[in-house]
Amino acid sequence: MQQLLMASRAIDQFLSSVGRIAAWLLLPMMIVIIVDVITRKFGLLTVAKDFFLASEMHGAHNVVNKYITSTKMQELEWHLHAALFL
């Protein structure tokens, strides 16, 4: 009986740790979703690209063009959803 209680406590501690990690994954997922929705609604990525081109900051323009796109943000959302719910 004691062995079963010890096994139960070990499983409980493990699952509690997984739950805490998953709870912290919720925060970046919400931030990514909010930023994605706001940038698509108001066209802020296009504004940022135009601003960087007008001010001749081609390096920043390339970063926005390559790494900060709506599609990339949606992919990050899916990865966070998968880590959280699967």
Secondary structure in CASP SS format (residue, H / E / C, confidence):
PFRMAT SS
TARGET T0000
AUTHOR 0000-0000-0000
METHOD secondary structure of the structure
MODEL  1
M C 1.00
Q H 1.00
Q H 1.00
L H 1.00
L H 1.00
M H 1.00
A H 1.00
S H 1.00
R H 1.00
A H 1.00
I H 1.00
D H 1.00
Q H 1.00
F H 1.00
L H 1.00
S H 1.00
S H 1.00
V H 1.00
G H 1.00
R H 1.00
I H 1.00
A H 1.00
A H 1.00
W H 1.00
L H 1.00
L H 1.00
L H 1.00
P H 1.00
M H 1.00
M H 1.00
I H 1.00
V H 1.00
I H 1.00
I H 1.00
V H 1.00
D H 1.00
V H 1.00
I H 1.00
T H 1.00
R H 1.00
K H 1.00
F H 1.00
G C 1.00
L H 1.00
L H 1.00
T H 1.00
V H 1.00
A H 1.00
K H 1.00
D H 1.00
F H 1.00
F H 1.00
L H 1.00
A H 1.00
S C 1.00
E C 1.00
M C 1.00
H H 1.00
G H 1.00
A H 1.00
H H 1.00
N H 1.00
V H 1.00
V H 1.00
N H 1.00
K H 1.00
Y H 1.00
I C 1.00
T C 1.00
S H 1.00
T H 1.00
K H 1.00
M H 1.00
Q H 1.00
E H 1.00
L H 1.00
E H 1.00
W H 1.00
H H 1.00
L H 1.00
H H 1.00
A H 1.00
A H 1.00
L H 1.00
F H 1.00
L C 1.00
END
